[in-house]
Amino acid sequence: MRTILYILLVCISTSTLTFAQESDKTLVEKTVTYYLDGGTNNDFETLKKAFHTNATMKFISKNGYKEVNALEFFKKVMKPGPKQNRKTKITSIDITGNAAQAKLEIEYETFAFIDYMNLLKVDGEWKVVSKIFYRQQKN
């Protein structure tokens, strides 16, 4: 009887941990989807839901290394208009505790952005706290 109870306890514990992990994965997907959908639809208010107010964006430009506040950057460059002609995809999500990383691809006709989003679970909500990216030319 003890063996059966032990096995049952292990099964319940394992399924609870798996469910919690899947739940966090779904929440991380939701957060990065705000970013992807906001960018595709030129909707800053949707995109803004993905980021912590102090989130940084770091990248290499023609002039070298750049570091900016992500929300300030997007607020300046995003203008309402027609939907962007691009394909988006979440290629991976890795979660450990209250930290996560998501790799995204945003494909345009002649180039693609490869984004790496670092997220933290802040007050129970997943937020992008930093983003780095690479712009890849298509052949």
The first five atom37 places (N, CA, C, CB, O) and aatype in JSON, in Angstrom:
{
  "aatype": [12, 1, 16, 9, 10, 18, 9, 10, 10, 19, 4, 9, 15, 16, 15, 16, 10, 16, 13, 0, 5, 6, 15, 3, 11, 16, 10, 19, 6, 11, 16, 19, 16, 18, 18, 10, 3, 7, 7, 16, 2, 2, 3, 13, 6, 16, 10, 11, 11, 0, 13, 8, 16, 2, 0, 16, 12, 11, 13, 9, 15, 11, 2, 7, 18, 11, 6, 19, 2, 0, 10, 6, 13, 13, 11, 11, 19, 12, 11, 14, 7, 14, 11, 5, 2, 1, 11, 16, 11, 9, 16, 15, 9, 3, 9, 16, 7, 2, 0, 0, 5, 0, 11, 10, 6, 9, 6, 18, 6, 16, 13, 0, 13, 9, 3, 18, 12, 2, 10, 10, 11, 19, 3, 7, 6, 17, 11, 19, 19, 15, 11, 9, 13, 18, 1, 5, 5, 11, 2],
  "atom_mask": [
    [1, 1, 1, 1, 1],
    [1, 1, 1, 1, 1],
    [1, 1, 1, 1, 1],
    [1, 1, 1, 1, 1],
    [1, 1, 1, 1, 1],
    [1, 1, 1, 1, 1],
    [1, 1, 1, 1, 1],
    [1, 1, 1, 1, 1],
    [1, 1, 1, 1, 1],
    [1, 1, 1, 1, 1],
    [1, 1, 1, 1, 1],
    [1, 1, 1, 1, 1],
    [1, 1, 1, 1, 1],
    [1, 1, 1, 1, 1],
    [1, 1, 1, 1, 1],
    [1, 1, 1, 1, 1],
    [1, 1, 1, 1, 1],
    [1, 1, 1, 1, 1],
    [1, 1, 1, 1, 1],
    [1, 1, 1, 1, 1],
    [1, 1, 1, 1, 1],
    [1, 1, 1, 1, 1],
    [1, 1, 1, 1, 1],
    [1, 1, 1, 1, 1],
    [1, 1, 1, 1, 1],
    [1, 1, 1, 1, 1],
    [1, 1, 1, 1, 1],
    [1, 1, 1, 1, 1],
    [1, 1, 1, 1, 1],
    [1, 1, 1, 1, 1],
    [1, 1, 1, 1, 1],
    [1, 1, 1, 1, 1],
    [1, 1, 1, 1, 1],
    [1, 1, 1, 1, 1],
    [1, 1, 1, 1, 1],
    [1, 1, 1, 1, 1],
    [1, 1, 1, 1, 1],
    [1, 1, 1, 0, 1],
    [1, 1, 1, 0, 1],
    [1, 1, 1, 1, 1],
    [1, 1, 1, 1, 1],
    [1, 1, 1, 1, 1],
    [1, 1, 1, 1, 1],
    [1, 1, 1, 1, 1],
    [1, 1, 1, 1, 1],
    [1, 1, 1, 1, 1],
    [1, 1, 1, 1, 1],
    [1, 1, 1, 1, 1],
    [1, 1, 1, 1, 1],
    [1, 1, 1, 1, 1],
    [1, 1, 1, 1, 1],
    [1, 1, 1, 1, 1],
    [1, 1, 1, 1, 1],
    [1, 1, 1, 1, 1],
    [1, 1, 1, 1, 1],
    [1, 1, 1, 1, 1],
    [1, 1, 1, 1, 1],
    [1, 1, 1, 1, 1],
    [1, 1, 1, 1, 1],
    [1, 1, 1, 1, 1],
    [1, 1, 1, 1, 1],
    [1, 1, 1, 1, 1],
    [1, 1, 1, 1, 1],
    [1, 1, 1, 0, 1],
    [1, 1, 1, 1, 1],
    [1, 1, 1, 1, 1],
    [1, 1, 1, 1, 1],
    [1, 1, 1, 1, 1],
    [1, 1, 1, 1, 1],
    [1, 1, 1, 1, 1],
    [1, 1, 1, 1, 1],
    [1, 1, 1, 1, 1],
    [1, 1, 1, 1, 1],
    [1, 1, 1, 1, 1],
    [1, 1, 1, 1, 1],
    [1, 1, 1, 1, 1],
    [1, 1, 1, 1, 1],
    [1, 1, 1, 1, 1],
    [1, 1, 1, 1, 1],
    [1, 1, 1, 1, 1],
    [1, 1, 1, 0, 1],
    [1, 1, 1, 1, 1],
    [1, 1, 1, 1, 1],
    [1, 1, 1, 1, 1],
    [1, 1, 1, 1, 1],
    [1, 1, 1, 1, 1],
    [1, 1, 1, 1, 1],
    [1, 1, 1, 1, 1],
    [1, 1, 1, 1, 1],
    [1, 1, 1, 1, 1],
    [1, 1, 1, 1, 1],
    [1, 1, 1, 1, 1],
    [1, 1, 1, 1, 1],
    [1, 1, 1, 1, 1],
    [1, 1, 1, 1, 1],
    [1, 1, 1, 1, 1],
    [1, 1, 1, 0, 1],
    [1, 1, 1, 1, 1],
    [1, 1, 1, 1, 1],
    [1, 1, 1, 1, 1],
    [1, 1, 1, 1, 1],
    [1, 1, 1, 1, 1],
    [1, 1, 1, 1, 1],
    [1, 1, 1, 1, 1],
    [1, 1, 1, 1, 1],
    [1, 1, 1, 1, 1],
    [1, 1, 1, 1, 1],
    [1, 1, 1, 1, 1],
    [1, 1, 1, 1, 1],
    [1, 1, 1, 1, 1],
    [1, 1, 1, 1, 1],
    [1, 1, 1, 1, 1],
    [1, 1, 1, 1, 1],
    [1, 1, 1, 1, 1],
    [1, 1, 1, 1, 1],
    [1, 1, 1, 1, 1],
    [1, 1, 1, 1, 1],
    [1, 1, 1, 1, 1],
    [1, 1, 1, 1, 1],
    [1, 1, 1, 1, 1],
    [1, 1, 1, 1, 1],
    [1, 1, 1, 1, 1],
    [1, 1, 1, 1, 1],
    [1, 1, 1, 0, 1],
    [1, 1, 1, 1, 1],
    [1, 1, 1, 1, 1],
    [1, 1, 1, 1, 1],
    [1, 1, 1, 1, 1],
    [1, 1, 1, 1, 1],
    [1, 1, 1, 1, 1],
    [1, 1, 1, 1, 1],
    [1, 1, 1, 1, 1],
    [1, 1, 1, 1, 1],
    [1, 1, 1, 1, 1],
    [1, 1, 1, 1, 1],
    [1, 1, 1, 1, 1],
    [1, 1, 1, 1, 1],
    [1, 1, 1, 1, 1],
    [1, 1, 1, 1, 1]
  ],
  "atom_positions": [
    [[0.82, -1.19, 0.0], [0.0, 0.0, 0.0], [0.87, 1.26, 0.0], [-0.94, -0.01, 1.21], [0.57, 2.23, -0.69]],
    [[1.95, 1.25, 0.77], [2.86, 2.39, 0.82], [3.48, 2.64, -0.55], [3.96, 2.17, 1.87], [3.64, 3.79, -0.97]],
    [[3.83, 1.59, -1.22], [4.43, 1.71, -2.55], [3.47, 2.39, -3.51], [4.85, 0.34, -3.09], [3.87, 3.26, -4.28]],
    [[2.22, 2.0, -3.48], [1.21, 2.59, -4.36], [1.03, 4.07, -4.01], [-0.15, 1.84, -4.23], [0.96, 4.91, -4.91]],
    [[0.95, 4.39, -2.73], [0.84, 5.8, -2.32], [2.04, 6.61, -2.76], [0.67, 5.9, -0.8], [1.9, 7.74, -3.22]],
    [[3.22, 6.04, -2.62], [4.46, 6.72, -3.04], [4.43, 6.98, -4.55], [5.71, 5.87, -2.67], [4.74, 8.09, -5.0]],
    [[4.06, 5.98, -5.32], [4.0, 6.14, -6.79], [2.96, 7.2, -7.16], [3.64, 4.78, -7.47], [3.2, 8.03, -8.03]],
    [[1.82, 7.16, -6.5], [0.78, 8.15, -6.75], [1.28, 9.57, -6.44], [-0.47, 7.84, -5.92], [1.04, 10.5, -7.2]],
    [[1.97, 9.71, -5.31], [2.52, 11.02, -4.94], [3.54, 11.52, -5.96], [3.17, 10.94, -3.57], [3.52, 12.69, -6.32]],
    [[4.4, 10.65, -6.41], [5.4, 11.01, -7.42], [4.71, 11.42, -8.71], [6.37, 9.84, -7.69], [5.08, 12.43, -9.32]],
    [[3.7, 10.67, -9.13], [2.97, 11.0, -10.37], [2.29, 12.36, -10.26], [1.93, 9.92, -10.68], [2.34, 13.16, -11.2]],
    [[1.65, 12.61, -9.13], [0.97, 13.9, -8.93], [1.98, 15.03, -8.91], [0.16, 13.89, -7.62], [1.75, 16.07, -9.54]],
    [[3.09, 14.86, -8.23], [4.13, 15.9, -8.17], [4.69, 16.18, -9.55], [5.26, 15.48, -7.22], [4.85, 17.33, -9.94]],
    [[4.98, 15.13, -10.29], [5.54, 15.28, -11.63], [4.56, 15.98, -12.56], [5.94, 13.92, -12.22], [4.94, 16.87, -13.32]],
    [[3.29, 15.58, -12.51], [2.3, 16.2, -13.39], [2.08, 17.65, -13.01], [0.97, 15.43, -13.34], [1.85, 18.48, -13.89]],
    [[2.14, 17.99, -11.73], [1.99, 19.37, -11.3], [3.16, 20.22, -11.8], [1.91, 19.45, -9.76], [2.95, 21.33, -12.29]],
    [[4.39, 19.7, -11.7], [5.55, 20.43, -12.2], [5.46, 20.61, -13.71], [6.85, 19.7, -11.83], [5.75, 21.69, -14.22]],
    [[5.06, 19.58, -14.42], [4.94, 19.66, -15.88], [3.88, 20.68, -16.25], [4.58, 18.28, -16.47], [4.09, 21.5, -17.14]],
    [[2.73, 20.65, -15.56], [1.67, 21.61, -15.84], [2.14, 23.03, -15.59], [0.44, 21.3, -14.99], [1.87, 23.93, -16.39]],
    [[2.86, 23.26, -14.47], [3.36, 24.6, -14.16], [4.32, 25.07, -15.24], [4.05, 24.62, -12.78], [4.26, 26.22, -15.67]],
    [[5.2, 24.18, -15.7], [6.15, 24.55, -16.74], [5.41, 24.87, -18.05], [7.17, 23.4, -16.97], [5.74, 25.85, -18.72]],
    [[4.42, 24.07, -18.4], [3.64, 24.33, -19.62], [2.9, 25.64, -19.49], [2.66, 23.19, -19.9], [2.79, 26.39, -20.46]],
    [[2.39, 25.92, -18.31], [1.68, 27.16, -18.08], [2.62, 28.36, -18.28], [1.08, 27.18, -16.68], [2.25, 29.34, -18.94]],
    [[3.82, 28.29, -17.73], [4.78, 29.37, -17.92], [5.17, 29.48, -19.4], [6.04, 29.14, -17.06], [5.32, 30.59, -19.92]],
    [[5.32, 28.36, -20.07], [5.65, 28.4, -21.5], [4.55, 29.11, -22.27], [5.86, 26.96, -22.06], [4.83, 29.94, -23.14]],
    [[3.31, 28.8, -21.96], [2.18, 29.47, -22.62], [2.21, 30.97, -22.35], [0.84, 28.86, -22.15], [1.93, 31.77, -23.24]],
    [[2.54, 31.35, -21.11], [2.58, 32.77, -20.75], [3.75, 33.49, -21.44], [2.69, 32.92, -19.24], [3.61, 34.64, -21.84]],
    [[4.88, 32.83, -21.57], [6.02, 33.42, -22.28], [5.65, 33.58, -23.77], [7.3, 32.53, -22.13], [5.92, 34.62, -24.36]],
    [[5.02, 32.56, -24.35], [4.57, 32.66, -25.75], [3.62, 33.85, -25.92], [3.86, 31.35, -26.19], [3.72, 34.6, -26.89]],
    [[2.7, 34.02, -24.98], [1.75, 35.13, -25.03], [2.5, 36.47, -25.01], [0.75, 35.06, -23.85], [2.17, 37.38, -25.77]],
    [[3.49, 36.58, -24.14], [4.25, 37.82, -24.03], [4.99, 38.14, -25.32], [5.25, 37.73, -22.88], [4.89, 39.26, -25.81]],
    [[5.71, 37.18, -25.88], [6.47, 37.48, -27.1], [5.53, 37.65, -28.29], [7.49, 36.37, -27.38], [5.88, 38.32, -29.27]],
    [[4.34, 37.06, -28.23], [3.36, 37.26, -29.29], [2.85, 38.7, -29.29], [2.18, 36.28, -29.14], [2.54, 39.24, -30.35]],
    [[2.75, 39.33, -28.12], [2.41, 40.76, -28.08], [3.42, 41.56, -28.9], [2.38, 41.28, -26.61], [3.05, 42.44, -29.68]],
    [[4.69, 41.23, -28.72], [5.76, 41.91, -29.47], [5.62, 41.65, -30.97], [7.15, 41.43, -28.99], [5.65, 42.58, -31.77]],
    [[5.46, 40.38, -31.34], [5.37, 40.04, -32.76], [4.12, 40.64, -33.42], [5.35, 38.52, -32.93], [4.22, 41.24, -34.49]],
    [[2.97, 40.49, -32.78], [1.73, 41.03, -33.34], [1.73, 42.55, -33.37], [0.53, 40.53, -32.54], [1.27, 43.15, -34.34]],
    [[2.24, 43.17, -32.32], [2.32, 44.63, -32.29], [3.17, 45.16, -33.44], [0.0, 0.0, 0.0], [2.8, 46.13, -34.09]],
    [[4.31, 44.52, -33.68], [5.19, 44.93, -34.78], [4.55, 44.69, -36.14], [0.0, 0.0, 0.0], [4.63, 45.54, -37.02]],
    [[3.92, 43.54, -36.31], [3.29, 43.22, -37.59], [2.16, 44.19, -37.91], [2.75, 41.77, -37.58], [1.98, 44.6, -39.05]],
    [[1.4, 44.56, -36.88], [0.23, 45.42, -37.09], [0.5, 46.91, -36.83], [-0.89, 44.97, -36.2], [-0.44, 47.7, -36.79]],
    [[1.76, 47.28, -36.64], [2.13, 48.67, -36.33], [1.31, 49.21, -35.15], [1.91, 49.56, -37.57], [0.81, 50.33, -35.18]],
    [[1.21, 48.39, -34.12], [0.39, 48.71, -32.96], [1.28, 48.78, -31.72], [-0.75, 47.66, -32.77], [1.56, 47.76, -31.08]],
    [[1.72, 49.97, -31.39], [2.63, 50.16, -30.26], [2.01, 49.7, -28.94], [3.04, 51.62, -30.16], [2.71, 49.14, -28.1]],
    [[0.72, 49.94, -28.75], [0.07, 49.58, -27.49], [0.12, 48.07, -27.24], [-1.39, 50.07, -27.48], [0.29, 47.63, -26.11]],
    [[-0.03, 47.28, -28.31], [0.08, 45.82, -28.16], [1.52, 45.43, -27.91], [-0.45, 45.1, -29.42], [1.8, 44.65, -27.0]],
    [[2.45, 45.96, -28.69], [3.88, 45.65, -28.54], [4.35, 45.98, -27.12], [4.71, 46.43, -29.58], [5.12, 45.23, -26.53]],
    [[3.9, 47.09, -26.59], [4.31, 47.58, -25.27], [4.0, 46.58, -24.15], [3.62, 48.91, -24.97], [4.71, 46.54, -23.15]],
    [[2.96, 45.77, -24.32], [2.57, 44.79, -23.3], [3.67, 43.75, -23.06], [1.28, 44.09, -23.71], [3.72, 43.13, -21.99]],
    [[4.55, 43.55, -24.03], [5.6, 42.53, -23.92], [6.77, 42.98, -23.06], [6.1, 42.17, -25.3], [7.47, 42.14, -22.49]],
    [[7.01, 44.28, -22.96], [8.25, 44.79, -22.38], [8.1, 45.36, -20.98], [8.82, 45.84, -23.27], [7.08, 45.98, -20.65]],
    [[9.12, 45.15, -20.17], [9.26, 45.87, -18.9], [9.62, 47.3, -19.27], [10.36, 45.21, -17.96], [10.26, 47.53, -20.29]],
    [[9.22, 48.27, -18.46], [9.47, 49.68, -18.8], [10.95, 50.0, -18.94], [8.86, 50.58, -17.73], [11.31, 50.93, -19.67]],
    [[11.82, 49.26, -18.26], [13.26, 49.51, -18.33], [13.99, 48.55, -19.29], [13.87, 49.4, -16.95], [15.21, 48.44, -19.25]],
    [[13.25, 47.86, -20.13], [13.86, 46.88, -21.03], [14.86, 47.56, -21.97], [12.78, 46.14, -21.85], [14.64, 48.67, -22.45]],
    [[15.95, 46.85, -22.21], [16.97, 47.37, -23.13], [16.94, 46.59, -24.44], [18.37, 47.29, -22.49], [16.49, 45.45, -24.51]],
    [[17.44, 47.25, -25.47], [17.64, 46.61, -26.76], [19.08, 46.91, -27.15], [16.62, 47.12, -27.85], [19.5, 48.06, -27.18]],
    [[19.82, 45.86, -27.43], [21.24, 45.99, -27.76], [21.48, 45.35, -29.11], [22.13, 45.34, -26.66], [20.96, 44.28, -29.41]],
    [[22.29, 46.03, -29.92], [22.53, 45.54, -31.27], [23.8, 46.16, -31.84], [21.33, 45.83, -32.18], [24.34, 47.12, -31.3]],
    [[24.23, 45.6, -32.94], [25.38, 46.14, -33.67], [24.86, 46.83, -34.91], [26.42, 45.02, -34.04], [24.21, 46.2, -35.75]],
    [[25.13, 48.12, -35.04], [24.72, 48.88, -36.23], [25.95, 49.14, -37.09], [24.02, 50.23, -35.83], [27.05, 48.68, -36.77]],
    [[25.77, 49.87, -38.16], [26.9, 50.23, -39.02], [27.95, 51.03, -38.25], [26.41, 51.05, -40.24], [29.14, 51.02, -38.58]],
    [[27.49, 51.73, -37.2], [28.39, 52.55, -36.39], [28.87, 51.84, -35.12], [27.7, 53.82, -36.0], [29.47, 52.46, -34.26]],
    [[28.6, 50.53, -35.02], [29.07, 49.78, -33.85], [27.97, 49.45, -32.87], [0.0, 0.0, 0.0], [26.79, 49.45, -33.22]],
    [[28.36, 49.16, -31.64], [27.47, 48.72, -30.58], [26.5, 49.82, -30.19], [28.26, 48.26, -29.37], [26.89, 50.97, -30.0]],
    [[25.23, 49.46, -30.06], [24.19, 50.4, -29.62], [23.39, 49.76, -28.49], [23.24, 50.8, -30.8], [23.17, 48.55, -28.48]],
    [[22.98, 50.58, -27.55], [22.11, 50.14, -26.46], [21.08, 51.22, -26.21], [22.93, 49.85, -25.16], [21.43, 52.38, -25.97]],
    [[19.79, 50.85, -26.27], [18.71, 51.81, -26.12], [17.61, 51.23, -25.23], [18.14, 52.21, -27.5], [17.56, 50.02, -25.01]],
    [[16.74, 52.09, -24.73], [15.53, 51.63, -24.06], [14.6, 51.12, -25.17], [14.86, 52.79, -23.2], [14.28, 51.85, -26.1]],
    [[14.16, 49.88, -25.05], [13.37, 49.25, -26.11], [12.06, 50.0, -26.37], [13.07, 47.81, -25.76], [11.72, 50.25, -27.53]],
    [[11.33, 50.35, -25.32], [10.04, 51.02, -25.52], [10.2, 52.41, -26.12], [9.29, 51.11, -24.21], [9.41, 52.81, -26.98]],
    [[11.21, 53.15, -25.68], [11.44, 54.48, -26.27], [11.78, 54.34, -27.75], [12.59, 55.21, -25.52], [11.3, 55.13, -28.56]],
    [[12.59, 53.36, -28.1], [12.96, 53.13, -29.5], [11.72, 52.82, -30.34], [13.98, 51.97, -29.61], [11.49, 53.45, -31.37]],
    [[10.92, 51.85, -29.9], [9.76, 51.46, -30.7], [8.72, 52.57, -30.77], [9.13, 50.2, -30.13], [8.05, 52.72, -31.8]],
    [[8.57, 53.33, -29.71], [7.6, 54.43, -29.74], [7.98, 55.46, -30.8], [7.52, 55.11, -28.35], [7.11, 56.03, -31.46]],
    [[9.29, 55.7, -30.98], [9.76, 56.65, -32.0], [9.58, 56.13, -33.42], [11.21, 56.99, -31.76], [9.21, 56.88, -34.31]],
    [[9.86, 54.85, -33.63], [9.89, 54.34, -35.01], [8.57, 53.75, -35.49], [10.96, 53.3, -35.12], [8.36, 53.65, -36.7]],
    [[7.68, 53.35, -34.58], [6.41, 52.74, -35.01], [5.39, 53.81, -35.34], [5.86, 51.8, -33.92], [5.11, 54.7, -34.54]],
    [[4.86, 53.71, -36.53], [3.81, 54.62, -36.98], [2.61, 53.79, -37.41], [4.31, 55.54, -38.15], [2.77, 52.76, -38.07]],
    [[1.4, 54.22, -37.05], [0.21, 53.48, -37.51], [0.21, 53.39, -39.04], [-1.09, 54.16, -37.01], [0.58, 54.34, -39.73]],
    [[-0.21, 52.27, -39.54], [-0.25, 52.07, -40.98], [-0.69, 50.66, -41.3], [0.0, 0.0, 0.0], [-1.14, 49.92, -40.43]],
    [[-0.56, 50.31, -42.58], [-0.99, 48.96, -42.98], [-0.13, 47.88, -42.32], [-0.94, 48.81, -44.5], [0.99, 48.13, -41.89]],
    [[-0.69, 46.71, -42.27], [-0.01, 45.55, -41.7], [1.3, 45.3, -42.44], [-0.92, 44.29, -41.76], [1.37, 45.41, -43.66]],
    [[2.35, 44.96, -41.67], [3.66, 44.64, -42.25], [3.57, 43.33, -43.05], [4.74, 44.53, -41.14], [2.88, 42.39, -42.64]],
    [[4.27, 43.27, -44.16], [4.35, 42.05, -44.96], [5.54, 41.24, -44.44], [4.49, 42.36, -46.49], [6.65, 41.37, -44.94]],
    [[5.28, 40.4, -43.44], [6.35, 39.61, -42.83], [5.76, 38.36, -42.21], [7.12, 40.44, -41.77], [4.57, 38.28, -41.91]],
    [[6.64, 37.38, -42.02], [6.27, 36.14, -41.34], [7.01, 36.1, -40.03], [6.59, 34.88, -42.22], [8.19, 36.45, -39.96]],
    [[6.33, 35.68, -38.98], [6.97, 35.61, -37.66], [6.86, 34.19, -37.11], [6.33, 36.62, -36.69], [5.92, 33.45, -37.39]],
    [[7.86, 33.86, -36.3], [7.83, 32.53, -35.69], [8.66, 32.53, -34.41], [8.36, 31.46, -36.67], [9.71, 33.17, -34.32]],
    [[8.15, 31.8, -33.43], [8.89, 31.55, -32.2], [9.64, 30.25, -32.43], [7.93, 31.48, -30.92], [9.03, 29.19, -32.57]],
    [[10.97, 30.31, -32.47], [11.73, 29.1, -32.78], [12.13, 28.31, -31.53], [12.96, 29.45, -33.56], [12.34, 27.1, -31.61]],
    [[12.23, 28.98, -30.39], [12.52, 28.24, -29.16], [12.19, 29.08, -27.94], [14.0, 27.8, -29.12], [12.2, 30.31, -27.97]],
    [[11.89, 28.37, -26.86], [11.68, 28.99, -25.55], [12.36, 28.1, -24.52], [10.13, 29.17, -25.23], [12.19, 26.88, -24.52]],
    [[13.13, 28.73, -23.65], [13.82, 28.0, -22.58], [13.49, 28.71, -21.27], [15.38, 27.94, -22.83], [13.71, 29.92, -21.14]],
    [[12.97, 27.97, -20.31], [12.55, 28.55, -19.03], [13.23, 27.83, -17.88], [11.0, 28.49, -18.87], [13.26, 26.6, -17.83]],
    [[13.78, 28.61, -16.96], [14.32, 28.07, -15.71], [13.84, 28.98, -14.59], [15.89, 27.97, -15.75], [14.28, 30.12, -14.48]],
    [[12.93, 28.47, -13.78], [12.41, 29.27, -12.67], [11.7, 30.51, -13.17], [0.0, 0.0, 0.0], [10.74, 30.42, -13.94]],
    [[12.19, 31.69, -12.73], [11.55, 32.95, -13.14], [12.31, 33.66, -14.26], [11.44, 33.87, -11.95], [12.11, 34.85, -14.49]],
    [[13.18, 32.92, -14.95], [13.94, 33.46, -16.07], [13.64, 32.66, -17.33], [15.46, 33.46, -15.76], [13.46, 31.44, -17.27]],
    [[13.59, 33.35, -18.47], [13.32, 32.66, -19.73], [14.03, 33.36, -20.87], [11.79, 32.59, -20.0], [14.37, 34.54, -20.79]],
    [[14.23, 32.6, -21.94], [14.78, 33.17, -23.17], [13.95, 32.63, -24.33], [16.31, 32.81, -23.35], [13.62, 31.44, -24.38]],
    [[13.62, 33.52, -25.26], [12.88, 33.13, -26.46], [13.67, 33.58, -27.68], [11.45, 33.72, -26.47], [14.18, 34.7, -27.72]],
    [[13.76, 32.7, -28.66], [14.38, 33.04, -29.94], [13.26, 33.18, -30.96], [15.44, 31.94, -30.39], [12.41, 32.31, -31.1]],
    [[13.28, 34.31, -31.67], [12.22, 34.62, -32.64], [12.83, 34.88, -34.0], [11.4, 35.84, -32.18], [13.97, 35.32, -34.1]],
    [[12.06, 34.6, -35.05], [12.46, 34.95, -36.41], [11.37, 35.8, -37.02], [12.73, 33.68, -37.27], [10.19, 35.47, -36.96]],
    [[11.79, 36.9, -37.62], [10.87, 37.81, -38.31], [11.39, 37.93, -39.73], [10.76, 39.23, -37.6], [12.44, 38.54, -39.98]],
    [[10.66, 37.35, -40.65], [11.14, 37.23, -42.02], [10.42, 38.21, -42.95], [10.95, 35.8, -42.53], [9.19, 38.21, -43.07]],
    [[11.22, 39.05, -43.6], [10.75, 39.96, -44.64], [11.19, 39.41, -45.99], [11.29, 41.42, -44.41], [11.84, 38.36, -46.06]],
    [[10.85, 40.11, -47.05], [11.18, 39.61, -48.39], [12.68, 39.49, -48.63], [10.59, 40.5, -49.43], [13.14, 38.51, -49.21]],
    [[13.46, 40.48, -48.19], [14.89, 40.5, -48.5], [15.82, 40.28, -47.3], [15.22, 41.81, -49.13], [17.03, 40.15, -47.47]],
    [[15.25, 40.23, -46.1], [16.06, 40.03, -44.91], [15.21, 39.44, -43.8], [16.7, 41.35, -44.45], [13.98, 39.35, -43.91]],
    [[15.87, 39.05, -42.72], [15.17, 38.54, -41.54], [15.86, 39.08, -40.29], [15.15, 36.98, -41.53], [17.07, 39.31, -40.27]],
    [[15.07, 39.27, -39.26], [15.61, 39.58, -37.94], [15.58, 38.31, -37.11], [14.8, 40.73, -37.24], [14.58, 37.59, -37.09]],
    [[16.68, 38.03, -36.43], [16.74, 36.96, -35.45], [16.82, 37.67, -34.1], [17.98, 35.98, -35.7], [17.82, 38.33, -33.8]],
    [[15.79, 37.51, -33.31], [15.7, 38.18, -32.0], [15.9, 37.18, -30.88], [14.34, 38.89, -31.85], [15.38, 36.07, -30.92]],
    [[16.65, 37.6, -29.88], [16.8, 36.84, -28.64], [16.21, 37.7, -27.53], [18.32, 36.48, -28.35], [16.73, 38.77, -27.21]],
    [[15.12, 37.23, -26.94], [14.42, 37.97, -25.9], [14.7, 37.32, -24.56], [12.89, 38.02, -26.19], [14.48, 36.12, -24.38]],
    [[15.18, 38.1, -23.61], [15.37, 37.63, -22.24], [14.19, 38.14, -21.43], [16.74, 38.12, -21.64], [13.87, 39.33, -21.44]],
    [[13.54, 37.22, -20.73], [12.35, 37.56, -19.96], [12.53, 37.18, -18.5], [11.11, 36.86, -20.54], [13.24, 36.23, -18.17]],
    [[11.87, 37.95, -17.63], [11.79, 37.62, -16.21], [10.32, 37.64, -15.8], [12.64, 38.62, -15.34], [9.52, 38.4, -16.35]],
    [[9.99, 36.81, -14.84], [8.63, 36.8, -14.3], [8.6, 37.83, -13.18], [8.21, 35.36, -13.78], [9.05, 37.56, -12.07]],
    [[8.07, 38.99, -13.48], [8.04, 40.12, -12.57], [6.63, 40.25, -12.0], [8.48, 41.45, -13.28], [5.67, 40.44, -12.75]],
    [[6.5, 40.13, -10.69], [5.19, 40.21, -10.04], [4.18, 39.27, -10.71], [4.66, 41.65, -10.07], [3.02, 39.64, -10.91]],
    [[4.63, 38.06, -11.04], [3.76, 37.05, -11.62], [3.49, 37.18, -13.1], [0.0, 0.0, 0.0], [2.71, 36.42, -13.66]],
    [[4.14, 38.15, -13.76], [3.9, 38.4, -15.18], [5.22, 38.37, -15.95], [3.18, 39.76, -15.38], [6.19, 39.01, -15.55]],
    [[5.25, 37.61, -17.06], [6.46, 37.53, -17.88], [6.62, 38.81, -18.68], [6.41, 36.3, -18.82], [5.69, 39.26, -19.35]],
    [[7.82, 39.4, -18.6], [8.14, 40.63, -19.33], [9.51, 40.51, -19.98], [8.1, 41.87, -18.39], [10.43, 39.94, -19.39]],
    [[9.64, 41.03, -21.17], [10.95, 41.11, -21.83], [11.73, 42.19, -21.11], [10.82, 41.42, -23.38], [11.28, 43.32, -20.98]],
    [[12.93, 41.82, -20.63], [13.78, 42.79, -19.94], [14.97, 43.19, -20.81], [14.27, 42.21, -18.61], [15.59, 44.22, -20.57]],
    [[15.29, 42.36, -21.81], [16.34, 42.75, -22.75], [16.16, 41.98, -24.05], [17.74, 42.49, -22.16], [15.67, 40.85, -24.09]],
    [[16.58, 42.64, -25.11], [16.48, 42.06, -26.45], [17.79, 42.33, -27.17], [15.27, 42.65, -27.25], [18.32, 43.44, -27.13]],
    [[18.31, 41.3, -27.82], [19.41, 41.49, -28.76], [18.93, 40.92, -30.08], [20.76, 40.81, -28.27], [18.06, 40.05, -30.11]],
    [[19.5, 41.4, -31.18], [19.05, 40.89, -32.47], [20.16, 40.97, -33.51], [17.83, 41.66, -32.95], [21.16, 41.66, -33.34]],
    [[19.93, 40.22, -34.58], [20.81, 40.22, -35.73], [19.95, 40.37, -36.97], [21.68, 38.94, -35.79], [18.92, 39.7, -37.09]],
    [[20.36, 41.24, -37.89], [19.66, 41.39, -39.17], [20.42, 40.55, -40.21], [19.57, 42.92, -39.61], [21.6, 40.78, -40.48]],
    [[19.73, 39.58, -40.78], [20.34, 38.63, -41.71], [19.8, 38.88, -43.12], [20.05, 37.16, -41.27], [18.59, 38.78, -43.37]],
    [[20.7, 39.22, -44.03], [20.33, 39.43, -45.44], [20.03, 38.09, -46.1], [21.46, 40.16, -46.22], [20.68, 37.08, -45.81]],
    [[19.03, 38.08, -46.98], [18.73, 36.87, -47.75], [19.53, 36.91, -49.05], [17.19, 36.76, -48.04], [19.83, 37.97, -49.58]],
    [[19.87, 35.75, -49.52], [20.64, 35.64, -50.79], [19.72, 35.71, -51.99], [21.44, 34.34, -50.84], [20.19, 35.64, -53.12]]
  ]
}
